[in-house]
């Protein structure tokens, strides 16, 4: 009980302090409107805060009485509520802070240099304050509207990223081979929206890929999330074969099991689901893909991540059966594995990863992009090349916790292998 109470107190204090500071600015901006309108603005503002606090406290104190599905839905709802209202407020409060600091500096200058007081009269102070608060409202409106769109449409706005990669050591028989990568389905997040999974599978199949490679995180926490979606997943087809690996969420370690036997049963069920969906699950092993008497190697490792993420991947073991194959593709869920054990340490030509989701939030303008996840994962999305080795990080086809995607559309990657 102690940990939930600490969390409730901490988050409640954060919400109240954020709202008190934000409302100070809102009240200043609403001085020019009528008394009744100011009352409506204040009522709406604080009713949203009160509803959020009551719901959070009720959910946290009642948590043990919910089923897994109910718990996830409530967590997802609260994440959406929190991000929608408090990210914009932090932007607005940043402008308030600038205004307050500027006001203190101007007041200090006027005290130290009375002669300058004439250039900082009341009218100018009000003008400066109003300007900064108005700009703050406009700036805050951008993430607010973007988050609304990300929840409403963005999480289902599937995009296909296409690229060609040239390799001098690619066997001639595999020239033009199309590899389709998907990652981070987090299928439990689609509960209640099976038509969106159908939409994704239709788009995947329309690419007519030779191989479909899934780079981990089929579920959020437990294997049973897949059950209702198996008939849809079974429609996914590649002309040659489909392979998969596990991600950090697939091991069931974020769920409290009653026994080790239950955890083991969960893993066995998940292995069966991969097979039923048409995937060959690679667990620290390599396979040889053959065509017209030539072959390339496909290697799949279990999750290998920087702490606190598990390191079950054994790259050495995975390479044993394919070490003599000249062209190699690695499937490794966490992109940090590439820098740690692949780059300049192996002759693996192409590594495919996922895991980051682009934090489900990114800013994109032509020629430049940024996501907060870059602070932990410098290689967080897209293609990275060092020498003759390539890493592609797919930002995921699903979502988890926050029920939206802003600037990080769910991704299907199609890579054409070219000999050059």
C-alpha positions, 0 to 999 in steps of 0.5 A, a space after each residue: 500500500 505504501 508505494 501507491 500512496 507515495 505515487 498518489 501524493 507525488 503525482 497529486 502535488 505535481 498536478 496541483 502545483 502545475 495547475 496553480 501556476 497555469 491558472 495564474 496565467 489563465 486568470 491574468 489573460 481572462 481579465 478582459 472578459 466578463 465576470 460570468 465568462 471568467 467564472 466559466 473558464 475557472 470552473 472548467 479548468 478546475 473541474 478537469 483537474 478535480 476529475 483527474 485527481 479523483 479518478 487517479 486516486 480511485 484507480 490506484 486504491 482500487 487497482 488490485 480489484 481490476 482484471 489485467 485488461 481493466 487495469 491496462 485500459 485505465 492506465 492507458 486512459 490516464 496516460 492519455 489524459 495526463 499527456 493531453 493536459 499537462 504537456 501543454 501546461 508545461 509549455 505555457 508555464 515555461 512562458 509564465 516563468 520567462 515573464 516572471 523572471 523578466 519582471 523581476 529583472 526589470 523591477 530590479 533594474 528600476 530600483 538600482 537605476 531609478 532614471 530608467 523607471 520611465 521606460 518601464 511604466 505600468 503600461 509597458 509591464 502589462 504589454 510585455 506580460 500579456 504578450 508573453 502569456 498570449 504567446 504561451 497559450 499559442 505555443 501550448 495549443 500546438 502540442 494540445 492539438 497535436 496530441 488530440 490528433 495523435 490519439 484520435 488518428 495518429 496511432 492508426 495512421 500506418 505508414 510504409 517506409 521504403 528504401 534500397 540498400 546496396 551490398 557488394 557481397 550480396 549473392 546475385 540470386 538475392 538481388 531485388 529481394 524485398 524484406 518487410 520489417 514490423 516491430 513492437 505490435 503491442 497487440 493488447 493495446 488494440 483491444 476493442 479495435 480489431 479493424 485497425 489490426 486488419 488495416 495494418 495486415 492489409 497494408 503489409 500484404 499489399 507490399 508483396 514482400 519476400 520475407 516478413 521479419 518481426 523484431 519483437 514485442 508482440 504483447 504488452 505483458 501476457 500471451 493471452 493478449 494475442 488470442 483474439 487477434 490470431 485469426 487476423 494475424 494469420 492473414 499476414 503473408 510473405 512469398 517466402 517466409 516469416 521470422 520473428 524474435 522476442 522483445 523485452 515485453 514478451 518475457 512477461 516480466 512486467 506482470 506479477 505471476 503467482 508462480 514460476 510455472 504460470 510464467 513458463 506457461 505464459 511463455 509457451 503460449 506465446 511461442 505457440 502464438 508466434 507459430 500459429 501466426 505463421 512466424 518461425 521464432 528465432 531464439 539465439 539462432 541463425 538460419 540459411 535462406 537459400 535461392 538458386 543455389 546461393 544463400 544468405 544468413 538470417 540471425 535472430 537473438 533474444 532481447 539484449 538491452 542496456 540495464 534495466 532491460 534483460 540481456 538474454 541475447 547470445 550473439 556468439 551462439 546465434 552466429 555458430 551455424 552461419 558464421 561462414 555465410 558471407 552475407 548476414 542479416 541480424 534481428 535484434 530488438 534493442 538498437 543499443 545492441 548494435 553499438 555494444 556487440 555488432 558494429 566493428 565487432 562482427 561482419 553482420 551487414 544489416 541489423 534490424 531493431 525496434 524497441 524505441 517507438 520514437 517515444 511515440 512523440 517526435 518533432 519533424 520538419 524537412 531535413 530535421 527530426 527530434 524525439 526525447 527518446 534520443 537522449 537514451 537511444 541516439 539511434 532511435 529511428 530510421 537508417 544508420 550507417 557506419 562503414 559497410 554496416 547498416 542498422 535500421 530502427 523501426 519505430 513500431 507498428 503499435 503503441 503502449 501506455 499512451 494511446 497515441 502517436 505524435 510525429 511518429 506514425 506506426 511504421 511498416 518498413 520495406 527494404 530492397 536488397 540490391 547487389 552493387 
